[in-house]
Amino acid sequence: MRTDRAEDMEISLASVETPAAVLDVHRVRANAARAAAYLKEHGLTWRPHVKTHKSRRVTSLQLEAGAVGVTVATLREAEVMSTVCDDILLAYPPVGEAKLRRLLSLSSRVRLTVALDDPGVLRELGRAAALRERRVGVLVEVDAGMRRVGVQGIPAAVSMARLAANTPGVEYRGVLHYPGHIRDTGGPEGERALGELGRTVEELLDRLGSAGLTPEVVSGGSTPTLWRSHELGGLTEVRSGTVIFNDRDTRSLGAAAPEGLAFSVLATVVSTAVPGRAVIDAGSKALAREPLRGPGEGLGELLDRPEVTVVSMSEEHGILDLSESDWRPQVGDRVQVVPNHVCVCVNLQDRFLAVEGERVEAWEIEARGRGPFSGEPLV
Ligand SMILES: Cc1ncc(COP(=O)(O)O)c(C=O)c1O
């Protein structure tokens, strides 16, 4: 029988049209196993943020490796992951009726927790949850230095925790912070920031304990700080997401080894006309134009020739700088590019080509986009 369904067709990396997102499944599994083993060794649980991959296959792989549940930022991510995971933390404030409706319509099988920092959002969540007779846990988000979201200061965090404990419809479960301001944990600045974070969390736990509000959950973590989590007293769970694939950022920050790079964009050389350069068919619409957070320059690098970087890009053109390499590509050659920031890059892809040995499978990235997973129109 003839079929045109993408998943039924054999995929060959040599002939697939580029640009295409490629996963090295062996490395993905190794990254998951390493993170899970490290956290288990230190009595911490792993609740990976799915924003990095937005894929049910990858979530299932993380759960098999030992993750206790997932973290999501969007309602679409929550809806998609609720089909494979029954413990979800929404680490994003659910503001407005439309989001609350979607949140509370998630399968009742899902143990739901929401992080928030605003009394009004807490009240509305409690009201909506009570109306639906649904148990929803709350983590009070505390700003640990990033200055993005989060209650400011320890007294305000204790007051917010008390409010959560006394708000009908919700269950106070603990506190959450995101140390997104800490990047390079190797240098003196990183040491100082980690020390300060540890002290802030310890003092917060002390004050919550004295107020009779001892948290069951203390949720923290990022990929740059992942391997130092055991030094941050009081944490119970870690939400590191990028670690599952890694990228040029996490490698340049020292949080990932080159063999931890599990994601790349397969691209084809389309021009070598300009001396010292080669142009590939992956530009900002395939790689994303994200600044490198660690030391170094450029917008991406080749997986097996890291000295070749993407120096500039147009929407569909990526410009490779050959000045540090003796490699001289021909038009038609294929390369694999590691993006600076994998999460944004994944969000631009149609699917993953998941490579495991000789096998290449198409894995869907179902949680991209904003609309309901059911396919109903956004209203
Ligand atoms: C709230 C929150 N938690 C966890 C993470 C995961 O951090 P990372 O991607 O560094 O692992 C993020 C990343 O943006 C985040 O915003």
The ligand as a Tripos MOL2 file, in Angstrom:
@<TRIPOS>MOLECULE
LIG
   16    16     1     0     0
SMALL
NO_CHARGES

@<TRIPOS>ATOM
      1 C1         11.3760   29.2070   35.3370 C.3       1 LIG1
      2 C2         12.4400   28.4040   34.6720 C.ar      1 LIG1
      3 N1         12.8140   27.2390   35.2240 N.ar      1 LIG1
      4 C3         13.7550   26.4560   34.6610 C.ar      1 LIG1
      5 C4         14.3840   26.8200   33.4930 C.ar      1 LIG1
      6 C5         15.4310   25.9050   32.8920 C.3       1 LIG1
      7 O1         16.6970   26.5100   32.8090 O.3       1 LIG1
      8 P1         17.7980   25.9330   31.8170 P.3       1 LIG1
      9 O2         17.2430   26.0490   30.4490 O.co2     1 LIG1
     10 O3         19.0070   26.7590   32.0580 O.co2     1 LIG1
     11 O4         18.0140   24.5080   32.1710 O.co2     1 LIG1
     12 C6         14.0220   28.0300   32.8860 C.ar      1 LIG1
     13 C7         14.6780   28.4830   31.6460 C.2       1 LIG1
     14 O5         14.3530   29.4520   31.0170 O.2       1 LIG1
     15 C8         13.0210   28.8360   33.4830 C.ar      1 LIG1
     16 O6         12.6300   30.0080   32.9390 O.3       1 LIG1
@<TRIPOS>BOND
     1     1     2 1
     2     2     3 ar
     3     2    15 ar
     4     3     4 ar
     5     4     5 ar
     6     5     6 1
     7     5    12 ar
     8     6     7 1
     9     7     8 1
    10     8     9 2
    11     8    10 1
    12     8    11 1
    13    12    13 1
    14    12    15 ar
    15    13    14 2
    16    15    16 1
@<TRIPOS>SUBSTRUCTURE
     1 LIG1         1 GROUP 0 **** ****
